[in-house]
Amino acid sequence: MHNNQFIPLKIKDLSLDPENPRLPERLKNALEKDVLNWMLSDATLVDLMASIAENGFFNGEPILVVVEGGKNIVVEGNRRLGAIKLLNNPELASESPRTVKTIAETAATKGTLPSEVWVYMCKSRGEVRNYLGFRHVSGVKQWPLISKARYLFDLFIKKERFDYDVYKELAREIGSKGNYVRKLIIGYQAFQIIKTRNWFGMGEYLNEESFDLSLISEVLNTQPSVSEYAGIDVNSEKPFEKINTETFEQLSKWLYQITETGRTRIGDNRNLRLLNKILQNDEARKAFIEDGKSITEAAELTDLSDENIRYYLNEASNNLNEAQKLIHKAKSPTKKDEDLLEEIISSADVISAHLRRIGRQNKFKAQINED
């Protein structure tokens, strides 16, 4: 057995990693042919095969291997290995078979097809765990979000602890941040619940490959009223211990179920904040949940407009302050600049008058209530 050294190994003696975080769970421990054809569904693998066929295989970036169960398992470099295996055995391709066969013929003609590659033998997966996390979670060759989350969740489970320090430990190991790690792990746990519940009846268009993990991860970790509504405490050591399965299903459908409009009820990430506001307001909540109002219609019943006005006024103030700092450097102002300033002053007057009027009305209502 080889440990911690570079050696050449024949392609036929290398196996794809059944625990590759990029693989959908349905392909864990699947036949190599099935995994290769899943890889082919990503057009970039064909591009990689074409590059190898034209230019040969570049050994400068090592393939990392561990020995498990008597097999040489590639823990880093599965796409490269998959490309070479298909070039050597194009008959394995049921996905894009003609393209694969043509590229394989090019490689054979040019003599660029390797029968062996240099690999770096590692003692265990644990030895390369941090490297993989740094490279593919926060590094230069990042995995899709759900692959990152799956990888981090597996590491999280191996820690056999559930306190917040675990997130920090994982973050330090892969060069990331504790909050980001926690965000992905919580999102992945939510994904698993949705999946094990048969996608809550949304399986017609929702599966592991199409699932947008960012939606559920973002809303649970950044919108406290939403996570509370679903009975999920993201600050707890066991966030899903008291989950309300009924409201969590409802939330999942708001995020992922396609309605008659061709969109979900939430629409996109920008509306997650609206949902949080709606769930804080009894009238808005009723309008959205019971009356079937759209998210924007329900949001109008909240104080979100006040927040937006404050935001825009702050932005305007900040921008005007910056302009004021530079005004002494002005060299050739135009009539257009003067007109724009007049528009700003006019808008400010209108807004100011309206806010004063509302203030007087509210003060009058308060006095009546007191009487």
Secondary structure, DSSP 8 states (H G I E B T S, - for coil): ---SEEEEEEGGGEEE-TT-TTS-GGGTT--HHHHHHHHHTSHHHHHHHHHHHHH---TTS-EEEEEETTEEEEEE-HHHHHHHHHHH-GGG--SSHHHHHHHHHHHHHHT---SEEEEEE-S-HHHHHHHHHHHHTSSSS---HHHHHHHHHHHHHHHT--SHHHHHHHHHHHT--HHHHHHHHHHHHHHHHHHHTGGGGTTTT--TTT--HHHHHHHHHH-HHHHHHTT--TTSSSTTTT--HHHHHHHHHHHH---TTSS-SS-SGGGHHHHHHHTT-HHHHHHHHTS---HHHHHTTTTHHHHHHHHHHHHHHHHHHHHHHHGGG-----HHHHHHHHHHHHHHHHHHHHHHHHHHHHHHHHHHHH-
